[in-house]
Amino acid sequence: MCDDQLLHANRRFSSPGLAILVVLIAGLFAGVLAADETKIFQTLKKRLVADGFESGRIDSIFASPDVAFEKGGVSAYFMHNESKLNYKQFTRPWSIASAKKYMNAHHYALAAAQRKYGVDQEVITAIILVETKLGTYTGNKSVINTLSTLSAMAEASPRQIIWENLPDDERRMSREEFEKKADQKAGWAYRELKAFLTYTEKEKMDPTVIKGSYAGAMGISQFMPSNIGPYGQDGDADGRVDLFVHADAISSIAAYLKNYGWKPGISKKEAFKVVYHYNHSKYYVNTILEIADKLKG
């Protein structure tokens, strides 16, 4: 090829047309990748429909741009260490003072719950303090993304994606440990996902916009979805159970604790066992009971 031909070729391939072509190709590949990512929930969607959920609703939910495979959040779930949580911060004087203000602000709802369920309002307040900092922080993770991603880990491909996304440091568990936990959590998450979809349909909520904890707990009370059906209460008598409403969350916590044995005049030993049902951590339970004592004092 002569110099003139080379110059012509360079001009031809550096033209605006080439730039447009590159953009189109990049967009095409991005579209393919996006389509592949949406397919990761195909089997999960079929399971949900087979279990009785209306196919149109399931398709609509999973077609939402807010629904995605949650690699980062779920990977963190497999590194969580309860013992590293700083519960002691909630027993400090400033925290107890905030809890007392909360009790004054929500006196009616707390007193009503205590009368109806026999659960000390100080314990209810202590749980709300530790779970969501008195309702000021209810989580920033998409509940449906978390539960759908964990549910999808029943399959090998999604599970491998999460495994590869785990950090390669001291927080990384062994493959054997990972597989065992993934087996347990995939089935658990699918049950929670079904409960979540049932709840949001009943209360006419958009499941794609609800945020919660890294594990899928939601609302001021941080209930897992499967607990909302049996224990969720309409504390403000508006005809709905909305755990992002203080009165509903307060009544729901009281109903939950009563179900597990809370009663007026309960002993410390019995109280420990009841609160342990709320969170299977001795550190957590001791903190809740300590806060309640401080609020009473």
C-alpha positions as CSV (number, residue, x, y, z in Angstrom):
1,M,0.0,0.0,0.0
2,C,1.4,3.4,-1.0
3,D,1.7,6.4,1.4
4,D,-1.4,8.1,-0.1
5,Q,-3.4,4.9,0.4
6,L,-2.2,4.6,4.0
7,L,-3.1,8.2,4.7
8,H,-6.5,7.6,3.2
9,A,-7.0,4.5,5.3
10,N,-6.0,6.3,8.5
11,R,-8.4,9.1,7.7
12,R,-11.2,6.7,7.0
13,F,-10.8,4.8,10.3
14,S,-10.4,8.0,12.4
15,S,-13.5,9.5,11.0
16,P,-16.6,10.4,13.1
17,G,-18.3,7.3,11.6
18,L,-15.8,5.1,13.4
19,A,-16.5,6.7,16.7
20,I,-20.3,6.2,16.2
21,L,-19.6,2.5,15.3
22,V,-17.6,2.0,18.5
23,V,-20.3,3.5,20.6
24,L,-22.9,1.3,18.9
25,I,-20.8,-1.8,19.4
26,A,-20.2,-0.9,23.1
27,G,-23.9,-0.4,23.6
28,L,-24.6,-3.7,22.0
29,F,-22.2,-5.5,24.3
30,A,-23.6,-3.6,27.3
31,G,-27.1,-4.7,26.3
32,V,-26.0,-8.3,26.1
33,L,-24.4,-8.2,29.5
34,A,-27.4,-6.5,31.0
35,A,-29.6,-9.2,29.4
36,D,-27.4,-11.9,30.8
37,E,-27.6,-10.5,34.3
38,T,-31.4,-10.4,34.2
39,K,-31.4,-14.1,33.2
40,I,-29.8,-15.0,36.5
41,F,-33.2,-14.8,38.1
42,Q,-35.1,-16.9,35.4
43,T,-35.2,-20.1,37.4
44,L,-36.1,-18.2,40.5
45,K,-39.0,-16.5,38.7
46,K,-40.3,-19.9,37.5
47,R,-40.2,-21.3,41.1
48,L,-42.2,-18.3,42.4
49,V,-44.8,-18.7,39.7
50,A,-45.0,-22.5,40.4
51,D,-45.5,-21.6,44.0
52,G,-48.6,-19.6,43.2
53,F,-47.4,-16.0,42.5
54,E,-49.1,-14.4,39.5
55,S,-46.7,-14.5,36.6
56,G,-47.4,-11.0,35.4
57,R,-46.6,-9.5,38.8
58,I,-43.3,-11.5,39.0
59,D,-42.3,-10.5,35.5
60,S,-43.0,-6.8,36.3
61,I,-41.1,-6.9,39.6
62,F,-38.0,-8.5,38.1
63,A,-38.1,-6.2,35.1
64,S,-37.7,-3.2,37.3
65,P,-34.4,-1.4,36.9
66,D,-34.2,-1.4,40.8
67,V,-34.0,-5.2,40.9
68,A,-30.5,-6.6,40.4
69,F,-28.2,-9.4,41.5
70,E,-26.6,-8.1,44.7
71,K,-23.0,-9.3,44.6
72,G,-21.6,-6.8,47.1
73,G,-24.2,-6.9,49.8
74,V,-24.6,-10.7,49.8
75,S,-20.9,-11.2,49.7
76,A,-20.7,-9.2,52.9
77,Y,-23.3,-11.4,54.4
78,F,-20.9,-14.3,54.2
79,M,-18.3,-12.3,56.1
80,H,-20.5,-11.0,58.9
81,N,-19.2,-11.3,62.5
82,E,-21.8,-10.6,65.2
83,S,-19.1,-10.4,67.9
84,K,-17.6,-7.3,66.2
85,L,-20.7,-5.2,66.5
86,N,-20.5,-2.4,69.0
87,Y,-23.6,-2.8,71.1
88,K,-22.1,-1.0,74.1
89,Q,-22.5,2.3,72.4
90,F,-26.3,2.0,73.1
91,T,-25.7,1.9,76.9
92,R,-23.9,5.2,77.0
93,P,-25.6,8.1,78.8
94,W,-26.4,10.1,75.6
95,S,-28.0,7.0,74.0
96,I,-30.1,6.3,77.1
97,A,-31.2,10.0,77.1
98,S,-32.3,9.7,73.5
99,A,-34.3,6.6,74.3
100,K,-36.1,8.4,77.1
101,K,-37.0,11.2,74.7
102,Y,-38.3,8.5,72.3
103,M,-40.5,7.0,75.1
104,N,-42.0,10.4,75.8
105,A,-42.6,11.1,72.1
106,H,-44.3,7.6,71.6
107,H,-45.8,7.3,75.1
108,Y,-49.3,6.5,73.8
109,A,-48.2,3.6,71.5
110,L,-45.8,2.2,74.0
111,A,-48.3,2.3,76.9
112,A,-51.0,0.7,74.7
113,A,-48.7,-2.1,73.7
114,Q,-47.7,-2.7,77.3
115,R,-51.3,-2.9,78.3
116,K,-52.3,-5.2,75.5
117,Y,-49.4,-7.6,75.4
118,G,-47.9,-7.3,78.9
119,V,-44.5,-6.4,77.5
120,D,-42.4,-3.7,79.3
121,Q,-42.2,-0.6,77.2
122,E,-38.6,-0.2,78.2
123,V,-37.7,-3.5,76.5
124,I,-39.6,-2.5,73.4
125,T,-37.7,0.8,73.3
126,A,-34.4,-0.9,73.9
127,I,-34.9,-3.2,70.9
128,I,-35.8,-0.2,68.7
129,L,-32.8,1.6,69.9
130,V,-30.4,-1.2,69.1
131,E,-32.1,-2.3,65.9
132,T,-32.6,1.0,64.1
133,K,-31.3,3.8,66.4
134,L,-34.9,4.6,67.4
135,G,-36.2,4.3,63.9
136,T,-33.7,6.7,62.3
137,Y,-31.8,4.1,60.4
138,T,-33.7,1.1,58.9
139,G,-31.1,-0.1,56.4
140,N,-30.1,0.9,52.9
141,K,-30.0,-2.5,51.1
142,S,-32.8,-3.5,48.7
143,V,-34.7,-6.3,50.5
144,I,-35.8,-7.9,47.2
145,N,-32.3,-7.8,45.8
146,T,-30.8,-9.4,48.9
147,L,-33.4,-12.2,49.2
148,S,-33.5,-12.9,45.5
149,T,-29.8,-13.1,45.3
150,L,-29.5,-15.5,48.2
151,S,-32.4,-17.5,46.8
152,A,-30.7,-17.8,43.4
153,M,-27.7,-19.3,45.2
154,A,-29.5,-22.6,45.1
155,E,-28.0,-22.8,41.6
156,A,-24.3,-23.3,40.9
157,S,-23.7,-20.2,38.6
158,P,-25.0,-17.5,41.0
159,R,-23.2,-19.2,43.9
160,Q,-19.9,-19.2,42.0
161,I,-20.3,-15.4,41.3
162,I,-20.7,-14.7,45.0
163,W,-17.7,-16.9,45.9
164,E,-15.5,-15.1,43.4
165,N,-16.6,-11.8,44.8
166,L,-15.5,-12.6,48.4
167,P,-12.4,-10.7,49.5
168,D,-9.2,-12.6,49.5
169,D,-8.2,-11.9,53.1
170,E,-8.8,-13.1,56.7
171,R,-12.5,-12.6,56.4
172,R,-12.9,-15.2,53.6
173,M,-14.3,-18.5,54.8
174,S,-13.2,-21.8,53.4
175,R,-15.0,-23.2,50.3
176,E,-16.4,-26.0,52.4
177,E,-17.8,-23.5,54.9
178,F,-19.2,-21.3,52.1
179,E,-21.0,-24.2,50.4
180,K,-22.5,-25.3,53.7
181,K,-23.8,-21.8,54.5
182,A,-25.0,-21.2,51.0
183,D,-27.0,-24.4,51.1
184,Q,-28.7,-23.3,54.3
185,K,-29.3,-19.7,53.3
186,A,-30.6,-20.3,49.8
187,G,-33.6,-22.3,51.2
188,W,-34.1,-19.9,54.1
189,A,-34.0,-16.8,51.8
190,Y,-36.5,-18.3,49.3
191,R,-39.0,-18.7,52.2
192,E,-38.3,-15.2,53.2
193,L,-38.7,-13.9,49.7
194,K,-42.1,-15.6,49.3
195,A,-43.2,-14.0,52.6
196,F,-41.9,-10.6,51.5
197,L,-43.8,-10.8,48.2
198,T,-47.0,-12.0,50.0
199,Y,-46.7,-9.1,52.5
200,T,-46.1,-6.4,50.0
201,E,-49.0,-7.6,47.8
202,K,-51.4,-7.7,50.8
203,E,-50.4,-4.2,51.9
204,K,-50.1,-2.8,48.3
205,M,-46.5,-1.9,48.7
206,D,-43.9,-1.7,45.9
207,P,-41.4,-4.4,46.8
208,T,-38.7,-2.9,44.6
209,V,-38.2,0.2,46.7
210,I,-38.2,-1.2,50.2
211,K,-34.8,-1.0,52.0
212,G,-33.6,-3.0,54.9
213,S,-30.6,-4.7,56.5
214,Y,-27.9,-6.7,54.8
215,A,-29.9,-9.8,55.6
216,G,-33.3,-8.6,54.5
217,A,-34.7,-7.5,57.9
218,M,-37.0,-4.5,57.5
219,G,-38.8,-1.6,59.2
220,I,-38.3,0.1,62.6
221,S,-38.6,-3.3,64.3
222,Q,-36.2,-5.1,61.8
223,F,-38.5,-8.0,61.2
224,M,-37.7,-10.7,58.7
225,P,-40.6,-10.9,56.3
226,S,-41.7,-14.3,57.6
227,N,-42.4,-12.7,61.0
228,I,-44.7,-10.0,59.7
229,G,-47.6,-12.4,58.9
230,P,-47.9,-13.9,62.4
231,Y,-46.7,-11.0,64.5
232,G,-47.2,-7.8,62.5
233,Q,-49.7,-5.5,64.2
234,D,-51.7,-2.5,63.1
235,G,-50.8,-0.3,66.1
236,D,-52.3,2.9,64.8
237,A,-55.5,1.3,63.6
238,D,-55.3,2.6,60.1
239,G,-56.1,-0.8,58.5
240,R,-52.5,-1.6,57.5
241,V,-49.4,-3.2,58.9
242,D,-46.5,-0.9,58.1
243,L,-43.4,-1.6,60.1
244,F,-41.9,1.8,59.0
245,V,-44.6,3.4,61.2
246,H,-43.6,3.6,64.9
247,A,-47.0,2.5,66.4
248,D,-47.1,-0.6,64.2
249,A,-43.5,-1.5,64.9
250,I,-44.0,-1.0,68.7
251,S,-47.1,-3.3,68.7
252,S,-45.4,-5.9,66.5
253,I,-42.4,-6.2,68.8
254,A,-44.7,-6.6,71.8
255,A,-46.7,-9.3,70.0
256,Y,-43.5,-11.1,69.1
257,L,-42.1,-11.1,72.6
258,K,-45.4,-12.1,74.1
259,N,-45.6,-15.1,71.8
260,Y,-42.2,-16.3,73.0
261,G,-43.2,-16.0,76.7
262,W,-42.9,-12.5,77.9
263,K,-45.2,-11.7,80.8
264,P,-45.5,-9.0,83.5
265,G,-43.0,-9.7,86.3
266,I,-40.9,-12.0,84.2
267,S,-37.6,-13.1,85.8
268,K,-34.2,-12.1,84.3
269,K,-33.5,-15.7,83.3
270,E,-36.8,-16.0,81.5
271,A,-36.5,-12.5,79.9
272,F,-33.1,-13.5,78.5
273,K,-34.6,-16.6,76.8
274,V,-37.4,-14.5,75.3
275,V,-35.2,-11.8,73.9
276,Y,-32.8,-14.4,72.5
277,H,-35.5,-15.4,70.1
278,Y,-35.3,-11.9,68.6
279,N,-31.6,-12.1,68.0
280,H,-29.6,-15.2,68.7
281,S,-26.7,-13.3,70.3
282,K,-26.0,-13.3,74.0
283,Y,-24.2,-10.0,73.5
284,Y,-27.3,-8.5,72.0
285,V,-29.7,-9.9,74.7
286,N,-27.5,-8.7,77.5
287,T,-27.4,-5.2,75.9
288,I,-31.1,-5.0,75.5
289,L,-31.8,-6.0,79.1
290,E,-29.1,-3.5,80.4
291,I,-30.7,-0.7,78.4
292,A,-34.1,-1.6,79.7
293,D,-32.8,-1.5,83.3
294,K,-31.3,1.9,82.7
295,L,-34.5,3.3,81.2
296,K,-36.5,2.0,84.2
297,G,-33.9,3.5,86.6
